[in-house]
Amino acid sequence: MRAFFTRSFVTPARIRFVLALLAMALAVGTACAGFLWSLDAVTRLRFAAPWLLYGLPLCGLAVAWLYRRFGARAEGGNNLILDEIHEPGGGVPLAMAPLVLIGTVATHLFGGSAGREGTAVQLGGSLAHGLVDRLGLTGKARRLLLMGGVAAGFGAVFGTPLAGAVFAIEVLALGGLDLAALVPCLVAALVGDFGCRLWGAHHTLYPHISLPQTDPAGFAVLLAKAALLGLASGVVARLFAEANHGVADLYKRFVAIPLARPVIGGVLVIGLTFAFGTQDYLGLGVLSAHPGAPTLPGFFVAGPDQWSWLIKLVFTVATLSAGFKGGEVTPLFFIGAGLGSALSLVLGLPVPLAAAVGMVALFGAAANTPVACAVMGLELFGVDAAPALIVACVAGYLASGHGGIYLSQRIARPKWPRRSGGASLRAVRHVWL
């Protein structure tokens, strides 16, 4: 028996790793189910009690204090997880999981404009690192389990396990896909998604998108229009990322007391709500308190919407740059779908198709994960629109330059010749290309 284990592909170490991967992914899926239920509950509570918005500054102060008191390193968020996958350092604190869960739910309860992907990825990374420490994993096994945590969290929270697996191997470096990690990441994403659905958690439903019937010349024109929308999405994605990082830098420069930053940010969000005369741009942007409000699903069934994407961008930057917890992705979905809706008339595209293209292209450009976002588009909208989705994701990725929402990403293959590989986005983001 011992000879079998030493000579076979099936070794005790591999068995232990697979069991750890499965257990971790199932735990992440369970945590994401509870997280999704909590988000739905607090969102509906805020709709019923809109005065909760006035507690946003105090909420920000309380969450900032919790981080400072119980897990200052956890403040690094997604970038900390990427850093730990690249080069093991101080580790990912287990406290990150409860802190980001509490912080995100509180942000949504009191009306911050944020997402959920960052929370899911941090839940996955934190739980995975806890297993890494407990099992004493090092080297390749450590790296794969952390990447599996990212895949499980992403796949579970959006119900897109294939995109979750690709996201985990693509997000580490621009122009690089760690294909050696694909199988464990795919297993983790599938199990995480299964675990989340097992508890009855629901995900946002999107319509099936098809391309208009046309001849070859018309098809080429259609792809050109998708590319133009992708380019516009890439520019807006870069503007979002730079605005978010830039305002956060201003806070650090001019507000010396870290606990005061979310207080100021909360007051700013309240001020924006009064300035625009609506609470429609708070929260995820998936549900609405009343019919007719702009929502992410609504962009696929309503007529063109001209400015909701820009207003949501402003609210989201005001929220996240001040240190509130959540993620960027669902707001980016909203911004991208809204941008597609706004440009549908100009480009002569059906509104649902333009919204779908804008949604995946803008997120792919902001996260520098065009392959994952194209795969996500196929999972969410079906394969019929694949050519337009793929072209737009590539165009958006190129247009966004060497910047993005994850500053710890490395440059494996530069988008443009003037850049060399190896540097992080943190080092090069001040130059567009």
N, C-alpha and C positions, 0 to 999 in steps of 0.2 A: 504493500500500500504506500509506504514511504517512497519507494522508487517511482511509483506512478505520479505522485505529487511533484517530485523533483524533476522528472523528465517531461511531464505533460505541460500543456498550456495552462491547465487548471491547477494553479498553485494555491496554497493557503493564503498567501498575500493577496492574490487576485480575488479569491473568494471573499476575503475580508473587505476588500475595496468595493466590490460589487454590492455586497450587503449594506455597507455604509452609504453608498450612492443611493440605493433604493430607499433606505430608511430616511435619509436626509431629504430626498425629493418628496416623499410622502408627507413628511413633516412640513415642508415648505408649502405644498399644496393645501394642507389643512390650515396652516397659518394664513394663506392667501384667501381661503374661503371665509374665514372669520373676519379678515380685513375687508373684503368686499361687502359682506353683510353690514359691517360697522359703517362703512362709507355710505351705503344706501340709507341706513337708519338715521345717521346724523344729518344727511342732506335733506331728508324729508322733515326732520325736526326743525332745521333752519328755515325751510319753506313755511312751516307752521308758526314759527316765532322769528320773524325777520329782525327783531330788535337784538338778536344774538350778535349781529355784526358789530355792535358797539363794544363787545367784549374782546374783539380781535387783538387790540394792543396788549391787554392783560394776558390773553392766551399766548401771544408771542413771548412775553416776558417770562411766563411760567415754564414754557417749553425750553427756552434758552437757559433758564436756571437749572432745569433737570439735566440737560446735556452737560452743563458746566460742573454740576455736582456729581453725576454718576457715570459720565462717559465722554470726556472731552474729545478723545480720539475719534469717537463715533461721528463727530461733526464733519469729518472728511467725506462721509457718505459714499456715493458710487465711486468717486475718485480714489478713495482709500482702498476699496476692493480691487480696483484695477491696478493700483500700485502694488498691492500684496500679491497679485497674480504675476506681475512682471518681476518683482524682486521682493522676497520675503523680508519684512521689517518688524515693526512692533506688533503686527497681527491685527486682526479685526475683532474688536471687543464683542463678547456675547451680548453685552448691554445694548449694542446697536439695535437689535431686533425689537425689544420692547420700547426703546426710546423712539425709534422712527415710527413705530405703530401708533404710539400715543400721540406723538407730535403731528402726524399726518391726519389722524382722526380729529384731533383738536382744531387743526387748521381748517378742515372742511366744516366742522360744526359752527365755527365762528365766521366763516365766509371768505377765507383766503382762496385765491384762484391758483390751484395747484393740481397735480395729477396723482398717479398711484404707482407708476412704473418704478420710480426711484425707491419707493418703500418696498415693493416686492423684491427687487434686486438686492436690496440691503438685508431683507429678511433671509433670502437665500444665501447670500454671502456670509452673514453672521452665523446662521445655523451650520453651514458647511464648515466654517472655520472652527466652530466649537467641536465638531467631530474630528477635524484635523488634529486639534490639540489633544483631545481625549484618546485618540488612537495612535498618536505619535507619528503621523504621516509626514513624509518629507519628499522633496524633489518632485518628480513627475506626478506621483499620486496626490500630493498636496495641491498642486496646480490644477489637476483635473477635477478634484472634488470641489474646489472653489468655483471653477468654471461651470461645473454641474449645478451649483447653487444658483448662479446667475441665470442659467438656462431654465431651471425649474421655476424660479420666481417670475421670470418674464413670460414663460409659456403658460403658467397657471393664471396669472392676473388678467391676461388678455384672451385666454382660450385659444392660443396659437402656438402649439408645441413645436411645429417645424420652424417657425420664425424664431422661437425662443432658443432653439438649438443653434441656429445659424447666428443669431445675435451674439450669443456667448463666445463663439469662435471668431467673430468679425469685429467686435467692439474694442478689442485690445489694441489694435493697430490699424491705421489707415492703409488700405490696399493690401491687407494681409488676412488670410483665412487659415486658422490653425486646424487644418483638416485632421490632424492626428487626434484631436480632441472631439471630433464630430460624434462618434458613436456614444461615448459616455454622456455627452451633452444632450444628445437626442433621447437617450434612455431617461435621463433626469427630467427633461422637459415633458416627455410623455407621461411619466409617473407623476410629476407635479401637477400637470393638467388633470390627470385622472383623479388624483387625490382631491383637488379642488372641486371637480364636478361630482365626486362621490358624496360630498356634503350638501349637494344641491345648490351650489353657487351658480349664479347666472351671469352671462356676459352680454355686452351690447350686441344687438343683431343688426346686420347691415344688408342691404339689398344685393341681389345678384346683378352684376354689371356686365353688359355686353357691348361690343363695338357696333357702330352703325354698319349696315350692309352697304358695300361700295365696291367699285372696281379697283384694280391695282393702283392707278394714279390717285384715286381718292384715298386709298389706304395709306399711301406715302404722305399725302397732305395731312391725314389724321395723325400719323406718327410725328410729323413736324410740329403740329399744334401741341401734341403731348410733350415734345421736347421743349417747346417755348414755355409751357406751363411748368415744366420741371426746372427750367432755368430761373423763372420767377420765384419758384418755391425755394430754390437754393439761395437766392439773394435774401429773401425774407428770413430763412433759417439762420443765415449768418448774422443778420441784423438782430434777430432775437437773442442769439448766443452772446454777441458782443454787448448788447444792451444789458443783459442779465449779469454778465461778468463785470461790465463797466460800472454799473450802479453799485454792485457789491463792493467793488474796489473803492468807490467814493465813500461808502459807509465806513469801511475800514480806515480810510484816510482822515475823515472829518468827525467821526463819532468814536471817540476813544473808548467808551464803555460798551462792551459787546452786548450786554443785556438791554441797552437802550435802542439798539438797531431795530429789532422786531417791533418795538413799541412805536417807533417813528414810521416803520413800514405799515403797521396796522392803521395808524392815523391816516397815512397816505391812501390806503385802499378805501377807507371810509370817505375821504375827501373825493376820490374818483367816483365813488358811488353817487354822491350828491351832485358832482359835476355832470355826470351822464344821466342822472335822474332815474337810475334803474339798478336792481340787483341781479340782472340777468347774466352778468359776466363773472359772477362769483362761482366758486366751487369747480367741479369737473367740467361743466358745460355739457353733460350728457342728459340730465333731467332738467325740467323747468317747472317753476312754480305756477305758471299760467300758460294757457294756449297761445301760440304765436311768438313765444320767446325764442331767440336764436339758440339752437342746440346742435350738437354734432350730428345726431341722427336726422335732424330736421333739414340739414343742408342737402340731403339726398332726395327729399320729396318736395321741398318748397321751391319757389322761384329763386332767381339770383339774389344774393345778399351782398351788398357792396362793401360795408365797412365793419362788420362784426369781427372779422379776423384781426383787424388792427386794434380794435378796442380790447379784445381778449388778450392780445399781445401785451398791451400796456398794463392791464390788470395783473397778468401773470408775472411780468418783470417786477412790478411793484411788490408782489407777494414774495417771490422766491429770492430776490436779491437781498431782502431784509433778513433772510434766515429762516423763514417759515418752511416747514417740512412737507414733503409730498414728492412730486416728480414733475418732469417737464413734458412727458410724452402725450398724455391725454390732452392738455392744452395745445400742444403742437398738432395733434390730430384735428382739433377744433380750428386752429389757425389755418392749417393746410386745406381742410375741406371748405372753410369759409373763403379762402383765397381762390380756390378752384371755382367755387360758386360765383364769386365776383367777376372772374375772368371768363366765365363760360360764354357770355354774350359777345365779348370782344373776339374770342377765338372761334366762336361758332361751334362749340361743343355742347352736347347734352349735359344738363346740370348734374345729374347723378355721376356720369363719367368724369366730368371735370372735378367734382368733389372728391371722388375716389383717388384720382391721379394726384391731386394736390395734397391729400391727406398722407399718402405713403411717401410721396417725393419729398415733402417738407420735413417729415420726421427722419427719413433716410439721410437727408442733407445735414440736418442738425446733429444727428448722432454719428454721422459718417459710417452708416451701415446700409448701403444701397441694396446689397443682396438680401439681407434679412428683411428689409422693408418690401422688396419685391415679392418675396415669399409670403410675407404677411398679407400683402394685397391679394395673392392667390387664395390664401386661407379664408380671408374675410369676404372677398367679392367674387370668387370663382375664377376659373382659368380663361374664360372667354376674353377678358380684357387684358390678358397677360402682355401682349406687345406694347400697348400704351403704358402700362404700369412700369415695365422694365426700362423702356426708353426714358421715361420721366425720372425714374430713380437715378439712372446714370447721369442724366443732365443736371439734376439737382445736386448730386454729389460733387460734380466738377465745379459747379457755379459757387458752391459754398466756400471754396478755397480751403486753406489750412487753418480752420477754426472749427469750433463745435461746442456742444454742451458739456462734454467730458474732457477736461483739460489734461487728464493723465493718460490719454491716448498717445501712443507712439506713432511715428511716421515710418511705416514699413516700406511703402512705395509712394513717393511723392505724387500728388495730383498734377503738379506742374514742374517742369525741368529745373526751375530756379531754386527749388528746395532740395535739401539732401535728407536722406533717411536717418532714423535713429533718434531724432529729437522728439520731445513731447509737444503737444499743442500749446501747453503753457508757455513754452519758450518761443514759439513762432507766431502766435495768434495775432499779434499787433500788425502784421502785414497780411493783406487779404489773400494774395496768392502764395 
